[in-house]
Amino acid sequence: MYAGISLTLARGVDQDEFLINLGADLDELSERVPLFELRTRPLPDAPPTAQFSYAMYGTCGDWTYVLENGHMATWAGGYQGKVKSMTPCPDEEILCLTVNRYSPPAALIHAPGDGRTYWAEFGTATGRGGFLDLALTAEGAVFPSIPDVSEAEVVAYHEEHGPRLPELVFTAVGKYTDVVIDQAAVMAGDLPAVHLLMP
């Protein structure tokens, strides 16, 4: 994943409500502690086998964004695990780029607010045929496949462009959503953060 981070975007839902649905602690959320400070604090009380990710968050335009460093995006794990609080309501749009470190490949999950969900491995389009697929294609984030081209062409394309695939997907999603996240603030840990229990 792009710098090892998963990204979840949501619109049509309040930022704090979305984070609570992901499992954020109310007290921790109300403090708005930046990541660099949160890392100095003890982990929340949980069973010994529990693992937490650090999730930075913010808003850009109509979108709430959540950046995580865990093995997958919390929303992706909860949604696929049928956690009711993570099921989008009508008119809520969720777009999730999840690293899936323990169960590759990285994937994009799009719930556009029409009651359906579209899933695509990185390198492919969702098949919905909307503006997101157009953005992915325009950025070169949709790789050629057999039988459209020969196996040798597919292999050559993957070898040349594969290492940049996460960057291409993130760029396409940025163009689709118009979300811009301050990279310097992310690297410095200056964005507010919470612990999320990893799925």
Residue pairs with C-beta under 8 A, 6 or more apart in sequence:
1 97
1 98
1 99
1 101
1 106
1 166
2 97
2 166
2 167
2 169
2 170
4 69
4 99
5 67
5 68
5 69
5 99
5 186
6 67
6 68
6 69
6 70
6 72
6 73
6 76
6 96
6 97
6 98
6 99
7 65
7 66
7 67
7 68
7 73
7 96
7 97
7 170
7 173
8 22
8 65
8 66
8 68
8 73
8 74
8 75
8 76
8 94
8 95
8 96
8 97
8 98
9 63
9 64
9 65
9 66
9 93
9 94
9 95
9 96
9 173
9 177
9 179
10 18
10 63
10 64
10 66
10 75
10 88
10 92
10 93
10 94
10 95
11 62
11 63
11 64
11 92
11 93
12 62
12 89
12 91
12 92
12 93
12 113
13 21
13 64
13 88
13 89
13 92
14 64
15 57
15 59
15 64
16 24
16 29
18 64
18 66
19 29
19 55
19 57
19 64
19 66
19 194
20 26
20 29
20 85
21 85
21 86
22 55
22 66
22 74
22 75
22 78
22 85
22 86
22 196
23 74
23 78
23 196
23 197
24 55
24 194
24 195
24 196
25 44
25 194
25 195
28 38
28 44
28 194
28 195
29 194
32 192
33 41
33 192
33 193
34 189
34 190
34 191
34 192
34 193
35 54
35 56
35 189
35 190
35 191
35 192
35 193
36 188
36 189
36 190
38 54
38 193
38 194
38 195
39 54
39 189
43 52
43 195
44 52
44 195
46 52
46 197
50 197
50 198
51 70
51 197
51 198
52 70
52 195
52 196
52 197
52 198
53 68
53 69
53 70
53 74
53 195
53 196
53 198
54 68
54 69
54 193
54 194
54 195
55 66
55 67
55 68
55 74
55 193
55 194
55 195
55 196
56 66
56 67
56 186
56 189
56 191
56 192
56 193
57 64
57 65
57 66
57 67
57 191
57 192
57 193
57 194
58 64
58 65
58 181
58 191
58 192
59 65
60 177
60 178
60 179
60 180
60 181
61 177
61 178
61 179
63 177
63 179
65 179
65 181
66 73
66 74
66 75
67 181
67 186
67 191
68 74
68 196
70 99
70 196
70 198
71 99
71 100
71 101
71 102
71 198
72 98
72 99
72 100
72 101
72 102
72 103
72 198
72 199
73 96
73 97
73 98
73 99
74 196
74 197
74 198
74 199
75 86
75 94
75 96
76 96
76 98
76 100
76 107
76 109
76 199
77 98
77 198
77 199
78 85
78 86
78 199
79 86
79 87
79 94
79 96
79 109
79 111
79 117
81 199
88 94
88 111
88 113
90 113
90 115
91 113
92 111
92 113
93 111
93 112
93 113
94 109
94 110
94 111
95 108
95 109
95 110
95 111
95 132
95 173
95 176
95 177
96 108
96 109
96 110
97 106
97 107
97 108
97 169
97 170
97 173
98 106
98 107
98 108
98 109
99 106
100 106
100 107
105 121
105 122
105 123
106 121
106 122
106 166
106 169
107 119
107 120
107 121
107 122
108 119
108 120
108 121
108 122
108 126
108 169
108 173
109 117
109 118
109 119
110 117
110 118
110 119
110 120
110 126
110 128
110 132
111 117
111 118
112 118
112 128
112 130
118 126
118 127
118 128
119 126
120 126
120 127
120 136
122 141
122 165
122 166
122 169
123 141
123 142
123 143
123 158
123 162
123 165
124 142
124 143
124 145
125 133
125 136
125 137
125 142
126 132
126 133
126 136
127 133
131 176
132 172
132 173
132 176
133 142
135 172
135 173
135 175
135 176
136 142
136 169
136 172
138 172
138 175
139 168
139 169
139 171
139 172
139 175
140 161
140 168
141 165
141 168
141 169
141 171
141 172
143 154
143 157
143 158
143 161
143 165
144 153
144 154
144 157
145 154
146 154
149 157
161 168
173 179
174 180
182 191
184 190
185 191
